[in-house]
Amino acid sequence: MELDAVQDRTLARASRATLAAYPTEFRLTGRRLVEYLDQRTFAVVSTTRRDGRAHAVVASYVREGATFWLPTEGGTVRLRNVRAHAWAALTVTEGDRGNHVVVPHRGACRGRGARGGSQRGRRTGEGAVGGAVDPCSG
């Protein structure tokens, strides 16, 4: 599946410590990964400011295949960051301590203007007026 390949590419760049935290035998794959992501609405989206500082916010997303669409308002920090550094990391998580699920996803993105909201934004009820971050895919 596309998402399995994205997850594999994301973790291929990971440190030994990160790989130890996400053992292969516990990763969601295939249908389970798709179902998990489609049941969620929000992710932590991390981008990089022009000066190199990290910026992380909780944001809604719409997934199409291995692409995550992130509706946003024009002029937001996230949109400026993506225009300056076309890269983002998304983390979808639930639970705590011994009973939790985490799906990391990193990939290239681009910012674009969208007057009146994009089709994807309207479909999910999100504003997307003035801009959208799209796509974030591995």
C-alpha positions as CSV (number, residue, x, y, z in Angstrom):
1,M,0.0,0.0,0.0
2,E,1.1,3.6,-0.6
3,L,0.9,4.4,3.1
4,D,3.1,1.5,4.0
5,A,5.8,2.8,1.6
6,V,5.5,6.3,3.1
7,Q,5.9,4.9,6.6
8,D,8.9,2.8,5.5
9,R,10.5,5.9,3.9
10,T,9.8,8.0,7.0
11,L,11.4,5.4,9.3
12,A,14.3,4.7,7.0
13,R,15.6,8.2,7.9
14,A,15.1,7.6,11.6
15,S,17.7,7.3,14.3
16,R,18.3,4.1,16.2
17,A,16.5,5.5,19.2
18,T,13.4,6.3,17.0
19,L,13.5,2.8,15.4
20,A,13.7,1.2,18.8
21,A,10.5,3.2,19.8
22,Y,8.7,2.0,16.7
23,P,9.5,-1.7,16.4
24,T,8.4,-3.2,13.1
25,E,6.3,-5.9,14.8
26,F,4.1,-3.2,16.4
27,R,3.6,-0.9,13.4
28,L,0.2,-0.5,11.8
29,T,0.3,-1.6,8.2
30,G,-2.1,-2.2,5.3
31,R,-5.8,-2.0,6.0
32,R,-5.2,-1.3,9.7
33,L,-3.1,1.8,8.9
34,V,-5.7,3.1,6.4
35,E,-8.6,2.5,8.9
36,Y,-6.8,4.2,11.7
37,L,-5.9,7.3,9.7
38,D,-9.4,7.6,8.3
39,Q,-10.9,7.5,11.7
40,R,-8.9,10.4,12.9
41,T,-9.4,14.1,12.1
42,F,-6.4,15.8,13.6
43,A,-2.6,15.5,13.5
44,V,0.3,17.5,15.0
45,V,1.8,19.3,12.0
46,S,5.4,20.4,12.4
47,T,7.1,22.8,10.1
48,T,10.3,25.0,10.3
49,R,10.3,28.8,10.6
50,R,12.6,30.8,8.3
51,D,15.0,31.2,11.3
52,G,15.2,27.5,11.8
53,R,13.0,27.2,14.9
54,A,10.4,24.5,15.0
55,H,6.6,25.3,14.8
56,A,4.1,22.6,15.7
57,V,0.3,22.9,15.7
58,V,-2.7,20.6,15.9
59,A,-4.5,20.7,12.5
60,S,-7.2,18.8,10.7
61,Y,-6.3,16.8,7.7
62,V,-7.9,15.0,4.8
63,R,-6.1,12.0,3.4
64,E,-6.2,10.9,-0.2
65,G,-4.0,7.9,-0.8
66,A,-0.6,8.8,0.7
67,T,-1.3,12.5,0.4
68,F,-2.5,14.6,3.4
69,W,-4.3,17.9,2.6
70,L,-4.1,20.5,5.4
71,P,-6.6,23.3,5.2
72,T,-5.3,26.6,6.5
73,E,-6.0,30.3,6.4
74,G,-3.8,32.7,4.3
75,G,-1.0,34.4,6.2
76,T,-0.7,31.7,8.8
77,V,2.7,30.8,10.2
78,R,2.3,27.2,8.8
79,L,1.7,28.5,5.3
80,R,4.7,30.9,5.5
81,N,6.9,28.1,6.8
82,V,5.9,25.7,4.1
83,R,6.6,28.3,1.4
84,A,10.0,28.9,3.0
85,H,10.9,25.2,3.7
86,A,8.7,22.8,1.6
87,W,8.7,20.1,4.3
88,A,6.4,19.0,7.1
89,A,6.1,16.2,9.6
90,L,2.7,14.9,10.7
91,T,2.1,12.8,13.8
92,V,-1.3,11.2,14.4
93,T,-1.6,9.8,17.9
94,E,-4.0,8.5,20.5
95,G,-3.8,6.9,23.9
96,D,-1.1,7.2,26.5
97,R,1.6,5.2,28.1
98,G,1.5,1.4,27.4
99,N,-1.7,1.6,25.3
100,H,-1.2,4.1,22.5
101,V,-0.9,4.4,18.7
102,V,1.5,6.8,16.9
103,V,1.8,7.2,13.1
104,P,4.7,9.4,12.0
105,H,4.7,10.8,8.5
106,R,7.3,13.1,6.9
107,G,7.3,14.5,3.4
108,A,7.6,17.4,0.9
109,C,4.8,20.0,0.8
110,R,3.9,23.2,-0.9
111,G,1.7,26.1,-0.1
112,R,-0.8,27.6,-2.5
113,G,-3.5,30.2,-2.4
114,A,-7.1,29.2,-2.4
115,R,-9.8,31.8,-2.5
116,G,-13.0,30.9,-0.9
117,G,-11.7,27.5,0.2
118,S,-10.5,24.5,-1.7
119,Q,-12.8,21.7,-2.8
120,R,-11.1,19.5,-0.2
121,G,-11.7,22.2,2.4
122,R,-15.4,22.5,1.6
123,R,-15.8,18.8,1.6
124,T,-14.6,18.5,5.2
125,G,-16.2,21.7,6.4
126,E,-12.8,23.4,6.9
127,G,-12.2,27.0,5.8
128,A,-9.1,26.9,3.7
129,V,-9.8,30.5,2.8
130,G,-6.6,32.2,1.6
131,G,-4.4,29.2,1.4
132,A,-3.8,25.5,1.7
133,V,-0.8,23.4,2.5
134,D,-0.9,20.6,-0.1
135,P,0.1,17.9,-0.6
136,C,2.2,16.5,2.2
137,S,3.3,13.1,0.9
138,G,6.3,10.9,1.3
